[in-house]
Amino acid sequence: MDILALGRKPSHPDFWILLIETKNAGIDTSAGLPQLLTYGSTALDQQDWAWGLITNGIDYQFVQLQAGQPPQYYLFPKLSLLYMAQAGKILQVLQGILAIAPSAPQV
């Protein structure tokens, strides 16, 4: 895992909001999915959901992780910085994740 963003909440001090797995620009983002799911499964031991992001610096793939038996994950469409409309959506998704996170700092 390259980055782990935490949210602070008195009742749950180590709430995992967003896990980020990065790859080199020449590698497809799907190559990071197994690592992200492995790290994310640890978060699901303590909470019901977490968000993941796999990026190679150009393409961005958001993943929602849900606790359950078995745990599930949902892949969102890949977004690319090469297309202006998609670049704006990357920021919108990140702002949306912050909005639902407990005690998240405002951007």
C-alpha positions, 0 to 999 in steps of 0.5 A: 500500500502506498498511501493510507488516509485515515479519518479520526473519530473518537469512537473509531480512531483508526477508520480507514477512508482511502487506500491508494496503490500506485503503479508506474505510468507504463503499467495498467491500473488493474495490476494493482488490484490484488494488492489493494484488495489484500490491504483493504481486507484488513480495514474490513475487519474493523469497519463496514466499508473503505474506498480504494484508488489505484493509479499510474499517474494518468489513469485512476480506478476507484474501488469500493470495498464492502465487508461481508461474507465474503467481502465484496468490491466494486470497480468504478470506471477508469478515469484519465487525466488525459481527458479534461472532463474525466480529470474533473470527475477525479476531483469530484470523486475525491471530494465525495469520499471526503464528504462521507468520511467521518471527521474529514477535513474540508478541501 
